[in-house]
């Protein structure tokens, strides 16, 4: 009898262990990415990293992204389109990595990695009066595009550093790969970055409370539409956003692209209780979205919303909440059809 009880106890314990999902293991931060972080400012409002070279090689990129990338570059024109015009490096070709950070006063730091055509820039400089060139004390040429209010220089043949503030250029020029400067000296933010699950394609992270609040307001829609206003549950959620964001220490977005796209939002709260509260809010939002009249009735124009909601999962691990969204080519096609 005692042996039977022990066997049953072990079986129940095994079921509990296998039934509980464990926290996903974060990908390791590439050494080269960490080295380039020392070129960004120490205390940014947010940090963003994109590896275009790796994403271009995936089926998801080839099927869903490459056709629309040129219009996206024009929209982001003050940065990417300008460098495409002056160096020939675009998101779809030759531009491999983008590092971007920004401060509350609007001071940005930009690092571009790729294959750049300096001769093309030299030809533009002969006729384009919007560019001026100065020489730094070590001989480095600093280019200033007066139309875009952007300073930049070639750190090496495959690296461009840029900023809208000359003071940032002044800090980046002396920085070496082994320098202990910039973002890598921000221990708290680097700890958050190291906990990001997907690091090889897309990362974005912030620990600024006001920035986090803005993310939640944009996610929920601000101001809410008339349909949401009539829903007391959603109205209650909107009312509590002003207190909810204060319990979140950091928020990050990351993505892994292969045949499909896995998009992950990680919110780190100050304690387990607040993490549970955040998890419940996110689940409530998804429930309300799922049972909105259009989605629940299966209207054609709402199908893409319904399918996407089915692919969203919300999980809690100690002080952290993970919201993962799986996006397939089918989801993209449904969305595009709804726009026609």
C-alpha positions as CSV (number, residue, x, y, z in Angstrom):
1,X,0.0,0.0,0.0
2,X,2.8,2.4,0.9
3,X,4.6,1.6,-2.4
4,X,1.4,2.3,-4.3
5,X,1.0,5.7,-2.5
6,X,4.6,6.6,-3.4
7,X,4.1,5.6,-7.0
8,X,0.9,7.7,-7.2
9,X,2.6,10.7,-5.5
10,X,5.5,10.5,-8.0
11,X,3.1,10.3,-10.9
12,X,1.2,13.3,-9.8
13,X,4.4,15.2,-9.3
14,X,5.5,14.3,-12.8
15,X,2.2,15.4,-14.3
16,X,2.6,18.8,-12.5
17,X,6.1,19.2,-13.8
18,X,5.4,18.3,-17.4
19,X,2.1,20.3,-17.4
20,X,3.7,23.6,-16.4
21,X,5.5,25.4,-19.1
22,X,9.0,26.7,-18.2
23,X,10.3,30.1,-19.0
24,X,11.9,30.2,-22.5
25,X,15.6,30.4,-22.7
26,X,16.9,33.8,-24.0
27,X,19.1,33.7,-27.1
28,X,22.7,34.9,-26.3
29,X,23.5,38.5,-27.2
30,X,26.0,38.4,-30.0
31,X,29.4,39.8,-29.1
32,X,29.4,42.1,-32.1
33,X,26.0,43.5,-31.1
34,X,27.2,44.2,-27.5
35,X,30.3,45.9,-28.9
36,X,28.2,48.3,-31.0
37,X,26.0,49.1,-28.0
38,X,28.9,51.1,-26.6
39,X,28.3,53.6,-29.4
40,X,24.8,54.4,-28.1
41,X,24.1,56.7,-25.2
42,X,24.0,55.4,-21.7
43,X,20.5,56.4,-20.7
44,X,18.2,56.2,-23.7
45,X,14.5,56.5,-23.8
46,X,14.5,53.3,-25.9
47,X,16.9,51.1,-27.9
48,X,16.1,49.3,-31.2
49,X,18.2,46.8,-33.1
50,X,17.3,45.2,-36.5
51,X,19.3,42.6,-38.4
52,X,18.2,43.0,-42.0
53,X,20.8,40.6,-43.4
54,X,19.4,37.6,-41.3
55,X,15.8,38.5,-42.0
56,X,16.3,38.9,-45.8
57,X,17.3,35.2,-45.9
58,X,14.0,34.0,-44.4
59,X,10.9,32.7,-46.2
60,X,8.7,35.2,-44.3
61,X,10.7,38.1,-45.5
62,X,10.8,37.0,-49.2
63,X,7.0,36.3,-49.2
64,X,5.6,39.1,-47.1
65,X,8.1,41.9,-46.7
66,X,10.4,42.5,-49.7
67,X,7.6,43.7,-52.0
68,X,6.6,46.6,-49.7
69,X,10.0,47.6,-48.3
70,X,10.7,50.4,-50.7
71,X,7.6,52.4,-49.6
72,X,8.5,51.8,-46.0
73,X,12.0,53.2,-46.7
74,X,10.4,56.4,-48.0
75,X,8.2,56.7,-45.0
76,X,11.3,56.4,-42.8
77,X,13.0,58.7,-45.3
78,X,14.8,61.1,-43.0
79,X,17.1,58.2,-42.1
80,X,17.1,55.1,-44.2
81,X,16.1,56.6,-47.5
82,X,18.8,59.3,-47.2
83,X,21.5,56.7,-46.7
84,X,20.1,54.6,-49.5
85,X,20.4,57.6,-51.8
86,X,23.9,58.6,-50.7
87,X,25.6,55.2,-50.2
88,X,23.4,52.7,-52.2
89,X,22.8,50.6,-49.0
90,X,19.1,49.8,-48.6
91,X,17.0,47.6,-46.3
92,X,16.6,45.2,-49.2
93,X,20.2,45.1,-50.2
94,X,23.6,45.9,-48.6
95,X,22.3,47.4,-45.3
96,X,22.8,44.6,-42.8
97,X,22.2,46.0,-39.3
98,X,20.6,49.1,-37.7
99,X,21.1,50.3,-34.2
100,X,19.0,53.2,-33.0
101,X,18.5,54.9,-29.6
102,X,16.8,58.1,-28.6
103,X,16.6,60.3,-25.5
104,X,13.7,62.4,-24.2
105,X,15.4,65.6,-25.5
106,X,15.4,64.1,-29.0
107,X,19.1,63.2,-29.1
108,X,19.5,60.1,-31.2
109,X,22.3,57.7,-31.9
110,X,22.5,55.6,-35.0
111,X,24.8,52.8,-36.1
112,X,24.5,51.3,-39.6
113,X,26.4,48.1,-40.6
114,X,26.7,47.0,-44.2
115,X,28.3,47.6,-47.6
116,X,28.5,51.3,-48.5
117,X,29.5,52.9,-51.7
118,X,31.7,55.9,-50.8
119,X,32.2,56.9,-54.4
120,X,28.5,57.4,-54.7
121,X,28.6,59.8,-51.8
122,X,31.6,61.6,-53.2
123,X,29.6,62.2,-56.5
124,X,26.6,63.6,-54.6
125,X,28.8,65.9,-52.6
126,X,30.0,67.6,-55.8
127,X,26.6,68.9,-56.6
128,X,24.5,68.7,-53.4
129,X,24.8,71.9,-51.4
130,X,22.8,70.4,-48.5
131,X,26.0,68.6,-47.4
132,X,29.0,70.1,-45.6
133,X,32.2,68.4,-44.4
134,X,34.4,69.1,-41.4
135,X,37.5,67.2,-40.3
136,X,37.8,65.9,-36.7
137,X,41.1,66.3,-34.8
138,X,42.1,62.7,-35.7
139,X,41.4,63.2,-39.4
140,X,37.9,61.7,-39.5
141,X,35.6,63.3,-42.0
142,X,32.3,64.4,-40.5
143,X,29.4,64.8,-43.0
144,X,26.5,67.1,-42.1
145,X,23.2,66.8,-44.0
146,X,21.6,70.2,-43.3
147,X,18.2,69.1,-44.7
148,X,18.0,66.2,-42.3
149,X,19.9,67.8,-39.5
150,X,22.1,64.7,-39.4
151,X,25.8,64.3,-38.7
152,X,27.6,61.1,-39.7
153,X,31.0,59.6,-40.2
154,X,32.5,56.3,-41.5
155,X,33.9,54.4,-38.5
156,X,35.3,51.9,-40.9
157,X,34.4,50.7,-44.4
158,X,31.3,48.8,-43.1
159,X,30.1,51.0,-40.3
160,X,28.4,54.4,-40.3
161,X,27.8,56.3,-37.1
162,X,25.2,59.1,-37.1
163,X,23.3,61.5,-34.8
164,X,21.3,64.7,-34.9
165,X,23.5,66.1,-32.1
166,X,27.2,66.8,-32.8
167,X,28.0,66.0,-29.1
168,X,27.1,62.4,-29.8
169,X,29.5,62.3,-32.8
170,X,32.2,63.7,-30.5
171,X,31.6,60.8,-28.1
172,X,31.4,58.1,-30.8
173,X,34.6,58.9,-32.7
174,X,37.1,57.9,-30.0
175,X,35.0,54.7,-29.0
176,X,36.7,51.4,-29.7
177,X,35.2,47.9,-29.7
178,X,36.7,47.3,-26.2
179,X,35.6,50.6,-24.7
180,X,33.4,50.6,-21.6
181,X,31.2,53.4,-22.7
182,X,27.6,54.2,-23.6
183,X,24.8,51.6,-23.3
184,X,27.0,48.8,-22.1
185,X,27.7,50.7,-18.9
186,X,23.9,50.8,-18.1
187,X,23.8,47.6,-16.0
188,X,20.0,47.7,-15.4
189,X,19.1,48.1,-19.0
190,X,21.7,45.6,-20.2
191,X,20.2,43.0,-17.8
192,X,16.8,43.6,-19.4
193,X,18.4,43.2,-22.9
194,X,20.0,39.9,-21.8
195,X,16.6,38.6,-20.8
196,X,15.0,39.3,-24.2
197,X,14.2,35.9,-25.8
198,X,14.7,36.7,-29.5
199,X,17.9,38.7,-30.2
200,X,18.9,37.9,-33.7
201,X,16.3,39.7,-35.9
202,X,14.5,42.5,-34.1
203,X,14.8,43.9,-30.6
204,X,13.4,47.0,-29.0
205,X,13.5,47.8,-25.2
206,X,12.6,50.6,-22.8
207,X,12.6,51.2,-19.1
208,X,11.2,54.7,-19.2
209,X,7.8,54.9,-17.5
210,X,6.3,57.5,-19.7
211,X,7.4,55.7,-22.8
212,X,5.9,52.4,-21.5
213,X,2.6,54.3,-20.8
214,X,2.6,55.5,-24.4
215,X,3.0,52.0,-25.6
216,X,0.0,50.8,-23.7
217,X,-2.1,53.7,-24.9
218,X,-1.2,53.0,-28.5
219,X,-1.8,49.3,-28.0
220,X,-5.3,49.9,-26.7
221,X,-6.2,52.8,-28.9
222,X,-6.3,56.3,-27.6
223,X,-8.9,57.7,-27.4
224,X,-11.0,54.5,-27.5
225,X,-13.5,54.3,-30.4
226,X,-17.3,54.6,-29.7
227,X,-17.7,50.8,-29.6
228,X,-15.1,50.5,-26.9
229,X,-16.5,53.4,-24.9
230,X,-19.8,51.5,-24.7
231,X,-18.1,48.5,-23.2
232,X,-17.7,49.0,-19.4
233,X,-14.9,46.4,-19.2
234,X,-12.7,48.1,-21.7
235,X,-13.5,51.5,-20.2
236,X,-12.3,50.2,-16.9
237,X,-9.1,48.9,-18.4
238,X,-8.4,52.3,-20.0
239,X,-9.0,54.0,-16.7
240,X,-6.5,51.8,-15.0
241,X,-3.7,52.3,-17.5
242,X,-2.4,55.3,-15.6
243,X,-1.7,53.1,-12.6
244,X,-0.8,49.9,-14.5
245,X,2.2,51.3,-16.3
246,X,3.8,52.4,-13.0
247,X,4.2,48.8,-11.9
248,X,6.2,47.9,-15.0
249,X,10.0,48.1,-14.7
250,X,10.7,47.5,-18.4
251,X,9.1,46.4,-21.7
252,X,10.7,44.8,-24.7
253,X,9.6,43.7,-28.2
254,X,11.5,41.1,-30.1
255,X,10.8,38.9,-33.1
256,X,12.0,35.7,-34.7
257,X,11.5,35.4,-38.4
258,X,11.7,32.1,-40.4
259,X,8.8,30.6,-42.4
260,X,6.5,32.6,-40.0
261,X,7.0,35.5,-37.6
262,X,7.0,35.1,-33.9
263,X,6.5,38.5,-32.2
264,X,7.1,38.6,-28.4
265,X,6.3,41.4,-25.9
266,X,8.0,41.0,-22.5
267,X,6.8,43.1,-19.6
268,X,8.9,43.0,-16.4
269,X,7.0,44.1,-13.3
270,X,8.2,45.1,-9.9
271,X,6.8,41.9,-8.3
272,X,4.8,38.8,-8.9
273,X,1.5,40.4,-7.8
274,X,1.8,43.2,-10.4
275,X,2.8,40.7,-13.1
276,X,-0.3,38.7,-12.4
277,X,-2.4,41.9,-12.7
278,X,-0.8,42.7,-16.0
279,X,-1.4,39.2,-17.3
280,X,-5.1,39.4,-16.4
281,X,-5.4,42.8,-18.1
282,X,-3.9,41.4,-21.3
283,X,-6.2,38.4,-21.2
284,X,-9.2,40.7,-20.6
285,X,-8.3,42.8,-23.6
286,X,-8.0,39.7,-25.8
287,X,-11.3,38.4,-24.6
288,X,-13.1,41.7,-25.3
289,X,-11.5,41.8,-28.8
290,X,-12.5,38.2,-29.5
291,X,-16.2,38.9,-28.5
292,X,-16.5,42.2,-30.2
293,X,-19.7,42.0,-32.4
294,X,-17.9,42.0,-35.7
295,X,-15.3,39.4,-34.7
296,X,-17.8,37.1,-32.8
297,X,-20.2,37.1,-35.8
298,X,-17.5,36.0,-38.2
299,X,-17.9,39.0,-40.6
300,X,-15.5,38.7,-43.5
301,X,-13.7,42.0,-42.7
302,X,-13.1,40.8,-39.1
303,X,-11.7,37.4,-40.0
304,X,-8.1,38.6,-39.9
305,X,-8.7,40.0,-36.4
306,X,-10.2,36.7,-35.2
307,X,-7.4,34.6,-36.7
308,X,-4.7,36.8,-35.2
309,X,-6.4,36.7,-31.7
310,X,-6.3,32.9,-31.8
311,X,-2.5,33.1,-32.3
312,X,-1.9,35.2,-29.2
313,X,-0.8,33.6,-26.0
314,X,-0.3,35.4,-22.6
315,X,1.9,33.7,-20.0
316,X,3.4,34.7,-16.7
317,X,6.9,33.7,-15.3
318,X,7.5,35.1,-11.8
319,X,7.7,38.9,-12.3
320,X,7.4,38.8,-16.1
321,X,4.5,38.6,-18.5
322,X,5.1,37.3,-22.1
323,X,2.7,38.0,-24.9
324,X,3.5,36.0,-28.0
325,X,1.9,36.6,-31.4
326,X,2.4,34.1,-34.2
327,X,1.9,35.7,-37.6
328,X,1.7,33.5,-40.7
329,X,1.6,34.3,-44.4
330,X,-2.1,33.4,-44.3
331,X,-2.7,36.1,-41.7
332,X,-0.9,38.6,-43.9
333,X,-2.9,37.6,-47.0
334,X,-6.3,38.0,-45.1
335,X,-5.3,41.4,-43.9
336,X,-4.2,42.6,-47.4
337,X,-7.5,41.3,-48.8
338,X,-9.5,43.3,-46.2
339,X,-7.8,46.5,-47.4
340,X,-8.8,46.0,-51.1
